[in-house]
Amino acid sequence: MTVIIGILLASVIIGVVMWLLITRALREKYAVLWLAIGVLVLILGLFPGLLATVARWLGVALPSNLIFGLAILLLLGVALHLSWELSRAEDEIRRVAEESALLRADLEAVQQRLAVLEADASSDDAPGQPTT
């Protein structure tokens, strides 16, 4: 029963990640981690004794403690990575906003200059004005 649950869980993880990739809801750089987790769950599902062996090698009393410890490390890694990505995105958004503000100011200056030139041109072409 444990083997079947492990295989089903791995299949669900891999299936969901592949569906998110196909629908472009998940970028490839994030999918690699989740696919690796799915493959790891599949391996542990196919060979349940492997987890107990690794736990013994690492000196962990219970295999479930090893799973929880690894899950905590994984979640810390994901949180750190997402914080880093968020910082990069905020910097990029700030840079683009500053560029947009500068371009908007340039555009307004050009529009004002154009309005002045059009006003000068229309006053030069006004009837009753002597032509030189």
Contacts in CASP RR format, 6 or more apart in sequence:
PFRMAT RR
TARGET T0000
AUTHOR 0000-0000-0000
METHOD contacts of the structure
MODEL  1
MTVIIGILLASVIIGVVMWLLITRALREKYAVLWLAIGVLVLILGLFPGL
LATVARWLGVALPSNLIFGLAILLLLGVALHLSWELSRAEDEIRRVAEES
ALLRADLEAVQQRLAVLEADASSDDAPGQPTT
2 45 0 8 1.000
2 48 0 8 1.000
3 45 0 8 1.000
3 46 0 8 1.000
3 48 0 8 1.000
5 45 0 8 1.000
6 41 0 8 1.000
6 42 0 8 1.000
6 44 0 8 1.000
6 45 0 8 1.000
7 42 0 8 1.000
7 45 0 8 1.000
7 46 0 8 1.000
9 41 0 8 1.000
9 45 0 8 1.000
10 38 0 8 1.000
10 39 0 8 1.000
10 41 0 8 1.000
10 42 0 8 1.000
10 45 0 8 1.000
11 42 0 8 1.000
13 34 0 8 1.000
13 37 0 8 1.000
13 38 0 8 1.000
13 41 0 8 1.000
14 35 0 8 1.000
14 38 0 8 1.000
14 39 0 8 1.000
14 42 0 8 1.000
17 26 0 8 1.000
17 31 0 8 1.000
17 34 0 8 1.000
17 35 0 8 1.000
17 38 0 8 1.000
20 26 0 8 1.000
20 31 0 8 1.000
21 28 0 8 1.000
21 31 0 8 1.000
26 34 0 8 1.000
33 78 0 8 1.000
37 74 0 8 1.000
43 50 0 8 1.000
44 50 0 8 1.000
44 51 0 8 1.000
51 63 0 8 1.000
51 66 0 8 1.000
51 67 0 8 1.000
52 63 0 8 1.000
54 63 0 8 1.000
54 66 0 8 1.000
55 61 0 8 1.000
55 62 0 8 1.000
55 63 0 8 1.000
55 65 0 8 1.000
55 66 0 8 1.000
58 66 0 8 1.000
60 66 0 8 1.000
123 129 0 8 1.000
END
